[in-house]
Amino acid sequence: MSTAGPEHSAQAVLTTPDTAPDTPVRVLIADDEELTRTGLRALLSAQPDVDVVGEAADGAEVLPLVMRLRPDVVLMDVRMPQVDGIEATRRLRAELSDPPKVVVITTFENDEYVYDALQAGASGFVLKRAPARQIAHAIRLVATSDSVLFPEAVRRLATSRPVRREAARRLAALTQRETDILRLMAKGLTNQEISAELIVSLETVKTHVGNVLAKLGAHNRTQAVILAYETGLVGPGASGL
């Protein structure tokens, strides 16, 4: 795991958090490899605004630890032997009214498991070989803003899928303004940035975003963005990501 080097081109970590956290972001690391957990803990503990509150060696441990430790973000490996990161993410969303954000961490950017984890409700994705500052930035970003981390590799996976009739029907139910909001969400803009782009109030944007999620049957912004790519509303070359 490198602590220096160029930013990886597949990462959609190009925006900054809306606000700096008043207290350190509480992080739970979930990975079946002890060496990886140790390395991540060391790297993240060196960040003044990140507090690693616990570790899980398998996805089966994540929900009980989250309920006990109340982290803001779970840094989740997707490939674990008993319960993988996809199922662990689903359990968090099913069992908790206010689950922590999930950032998937994996070795391969084009991993189908990453795509499935994002569909399950994860807020983003980073590579294990990414620089420490990039991993920490991803954690801060999902903890303190509305942005999603949607890498180019996952966009290509989404656009290669057959369009689901039900997804297309839901998309057609959006108003023109809601469609515009979804396009901007897919570009990685936060509510505040969408407000500035469309010259409308922040509360108006939040209302539109809520309507978009409800009409699409999406639990969070990531699922809505995936649907936008799957239906061809936006393509893999969309700017701003």
C-alpha positions as CSV (number, residue, x, y, z in Angstrom):
1,M,0.0,0.0,0.0
2,S,1.7,3.1,-1.2
3,T,1.8,6.3,0.8
4,A,3.0,8.4,-2.2
5,G,2.7,8.5,-5.9
6,P,0.4,9.9,-8.6
7,E,-3.4,10.0,-8.1
8,H,-5.1,7.0,-9.9
9,S,-7.0,8.2,-12.9
10,A,-10.0,5.9,-12.2
11,Q,-10.8,7.7,-8.9
12,A,-13.6,10.2,-8.9
13,V,-12.2,12.0,-5.9
14,L,-12.0,15.5,-7.4
15,T,-14.2,17.5,-5.1
16,T,-13.7,18.7,-1.6
17,P,-16.0,18.1,1.4
18,D,-18.7,20.8,2.0
19,T,-17.4,21.4,5.5
20,A,-14.4,20.2,7.5
21,P,-15.4,17.8,10.2
22,D,-15.7,19.3,13.7
23,T,-14.6,16.0,15.2
24,P,-12.5,13.2,13.7
25,V,-14.3,10.9,11.3
26,R,-14.9,7.6,13.1
27,V,-13.8,4.7,10.8
28,L,-14.3,0.9,11.1
29,I,-11.9,-1.2,8.9
30,A,-13.4,-4.4,7.5
31,D,-10.9,-6.7,5.8
32,D,-10.1,-10.4,6.2
33,E,-6.3,-9.9,5.9
34,E,-4.7,-8.8,9.2
35,L,-1.7,-7.3,7.4
36,T,-4.0,-5.1,5.3
37,R,-6.0,-4.0,8.4
38,T,-2.8,-3.1,10.3
39,G,-1.5,-1.1,7.3
40,L,-4.7,0.8,6.9
41,R,-4.9,1.5,10.6
42,A,-1.4,2.9,10.6
43,L,-2.0,5.1,7.6
44,L,-5.3,6.4,8.7
45,S,-4.3,7.0,12.3
46,A,-1.6,9.4,11.0
47,Q,-4.4,11.6,9.8
48,P,-5.4,14.2,12.5
49,D,-9.1,14.1,11.5
50,V,-9.6,10.3,11.1
51,D,-10.1,8.1,14.1
52,V,-10.0,4.3,13.5
53,V,-12.4,2.9,16.1
54,G,-12.3,-0.8,15.3
55,E,-11.5,-3.6,12.9
56,A,-13.6,-6.5,11.5
57,A,-12.0,-9.6,10.1
58,D,-15.1,-10.6,8.2
59,G,-18.4,-9.1,7.0
60,A,-20.3,-11.0,9.6
61,E,-18.6,-8.9,12.3
62,V,-19.5,-5.6,10.7
63,L,-23.1,-5.0,11.8
64,P,-22.5,-5.9,15.5
65,L,-19.4,-3.7,15.6
66,V,-21.2,-0.8,13.9
67,M,-24.0,-1.0,16.5
68,R,-21.5,-1.0,19.3
69,L,-18.9,1.5,18.0
70,R,-21.1,3.8,15.9
71,P,-18.5,4.7,13.1
72,D,-19.3,7.3,10.5
73,V,-17.7,5.3,7.7
74,V,-17.0,1.6,7.2
75,L,-13.9,1.0,4.9
76,M,-15.1,-2.3,3.5
77,D,-13.3,-5.0,1.6
78,V,-15.6,-6.7,-0.9
79,R,-14.0,-10.1,-0.9
80,M,-14.2,-11.8,2.5
81,P,-14.6,-15.5,3.2
82,Q,-17.9,-15.9,5.2
83,V,-19.9,-12.7,4.6
84,D,-18.6,-10.5,1.8
85,G,-18.7,-6.7,1.7
86,I,-21.8,-6.7,-0.5
87,E,-23.9,-8.6,1.9
88,A,-22.4,-6.7,4.9
89,T,-23.5,-3.5,3.2
90,R,-27.0,-4.8,2.6
91,R,-27.3,-5.8,6.2
92,L,-26.3,-2.3,7.4
93,R,-29.0,-0.7,5.3
94,A,-31.6,-3.3,6.2
95,E,-31.0,-3.3,10.0
96,L,-30.1,0.3,10.7
97,S,-32.3,3.4,10.3
98,D,-29.1,5.6,9.9
99,P,-26.3,3.3,8.7
100,P,-22.8,4.6,8.3
101,K,-21.4,5.4,4.9
102,V,-19.6,2.6,3.2
103,V,-16.4,3.1,1.1
104,V,-15.4,-0.1,-0.7
105,I,-11.7,-0.8,-0.8
106,T,-10.4,-3.4,-3.2
107,T,-7.4,-4.5,-5.4
108,F,-9.1,-4.3,-8.8
109,E,-10.9,-1.2,-10.1
110,N,-13.0,-3.2,-12.6
111,D,-14.1,-5.8,-10.1
112,E,-17.8,-6.8,-10.6
113,Y,-18.0,-7.1,-6.8
114,V,-17.3,-3.3,-6.5
115,Y,-20.3,-2.6,-8.9
116,D,-22.5,-4.9,-6.8
117,A,-21.4,-3.3,-3.6
118,L,-22.3,0.2,-5.0
119,Q,-25.7,-1.2,-6.0
120,A,-26.1,-2.5,-2.5
121,G,-25.7,1.0,-1.1
122,A,-21.9,1.8,-0.8
123,S,-21.1,5.4,-1.3
124,G,-17.8,5.0,-3.1
125,F,-14.7,3.1,-4.0
126,V,-11.0,3.3,-3.5
127,L,-8.1,1.1,-4.5
128,K,-5.9,-0.6,-1.8
129,R,-2.8,0.7,-3.6
130,A,-4.0,4.3,-3.6
131,P,-1.9,6.8,-1.7
132,A,-2.9,7.3,2.0
133,R,-4.0,10.8,1.4
134,Q,-6.4,9.6,-1.3
135,I,-8.0,7.0,0.9
136,A,-8.3,9.5,3.8
137,H,-9.8,12.1,1.4
138,A,-12.4,9.5,0.2
139,I,-13.4,8.9,3.8
140,R,-13.7,12.6,4.6
141,L,-15.7,13.2,1.4
142,V,-18.4,10.6,2.0
143,A,-18.6,11.5,5.7
144,T,-19.0,15.3,5.2
145,S,-20.7,15.8,1.8
146,D,-23.3,14.5,-0.6
147,S,-20.7,13.5,-3.2
148,V,-20.3,9.9,-4.4
149,L,-17.1,8.3,-5.6
150,F,-18.0,6.7,-8.9
151,P,-14.9,5.6,-10.8
152,E,-14.6,5.4,-14.6
153,A,-14.3,1.6,-14.5
154,V,-17.6,1.2,-12.7
155,R,-19.3,3.7,-15.1
156,R,-18.2,1.4,-17.9
157,L,-19.6,-1.6,-16.1
158,A,-22.9,0.2,-15.6
159,T,-23.3,1.4,-19.2
160,S,-22.5,-2.1,-20.5
161,R,-25.5,-3.6,-18.7
162,P,-28.8,-4.2,-20.5
163,V,-31.3,-1.4,-19.8
164,R,-33.9,-2.7,-17.3
165,R,-37.5,-2.0,-18.4
166,E,-38.5,-1.1,-14.8
167,A,-35.5,1.3,-14.5
168,A,-36.4,3.0,-17.7
169,R,-40.0,3.4,-16.5
170,R,-38.9,4.9,-13.3
171,L,-36.6,7.3,-15.0
172,A,-39.5,8.4,-17.3
173,A,-41.4,9.4,-14.2
174,L,-39.0,12.2,-13.4
175,T,-39.8,15.8,-14.2
176,Q,-37.4,17.8,-16.4
177,R,-35.9,19.5,-13.4
178,E,-35.5,16.2,-11.5
179,T,-33.8,14.8,-14.5
180,D,-31.4,17.8,-14.6
181,I,-30.7,17.2,-10.9
182,L,-29.9,13.5,-11.5
183,R,-27.5,14.4,-14.3
184,L,-25.7,16.8,-11.9
185,M,-25.6,14.1,-9.2
186,A,-24.0,11.8,-11.7
187,K,-21.3,14.4,-12.3
188,G,-20.4,14.2,-8.6
189,L,-21.9,17.6,-7.6
190,T,-23.0,18.0,-4.0
191,N,-26.4,19.6,-3.1
192,Q,-24.6,22.9,-2.5
193,E,-22.9,22.8,-5.9
194,I,-26.2,21.9,-7.6
195,S,-27.8,24.8,-5.9
196,A,-25.2,27.1,-7.3
197,E,-25.3,25.5,-10.8
198,L,-29.1,25.8,-11.1
199,I,-29.4,29.1,-9.1
200,V,-32.0,27.7,-6.7
201,S,-32.1,27.4,-3.0
202,L,-30.4,24.5,-1.2
203,E,-33.7,23.4,0.3
204,T,-35.2,23.2,-3.2
205,V,-32.3,21.0,-4.3
206,K,-32.8,18.7,-1.3
207,T,-36.5,18.4,-2.0
208,H,-35.7,17.5,-5.7
209,V,-33.1,15.0,-4.7
210,G,-35.5,13.3,-2.3
211,N,-38.1,13.1,-5.0
212,V,-35.5,11.6,-7.4
213,L,-34.6,8.9,-4.9
214,A,-38.2,8.1,-4.1
215,K,-39.3,7.9,-7.8
216,L,-36.3,5.7,-8.7
217,G,-36.6,3.5,-5.7
218,A,-33.0,4.3,-4.8
219,H,-31.8,4.1,-1.2
220,N,-29.0,6.7,-1.8
221,R,-27.3,8.8,-4.4
222,T,-25.0,6.1,-5.6
223,Q,-27.9,3.8,-6.5
224,A,-29.6,6.7,-8.4
225,V,-26.3,7.5,-10.3
226,I,-25.9,3.8,-11.3
227,L,-29.4,3.8,-12.7
228,A,-28.6,7.0,-14.6
229,Y,-25.7,5.2,-16.3
230,E,-27.6,2.0,-16.8
231,T,-30.4,3.8,-18.7
232,G,-28.0,5.9,-20.8
233,L,-29.1,9.2,-19.2
234,V,-25.4,9.9,-18.8
235,G,-22.5,8.2,-20.4
236,P,-19.1,7.1,-19.1
237,G,-17.4,10.2,-20.5
238,A,-19.5,12.5,-18.3
239,S,-17.5,15.5,-17.2
240,G,-16.9,16.5,-13.6
241,L,-16.1,12.9,-12.4
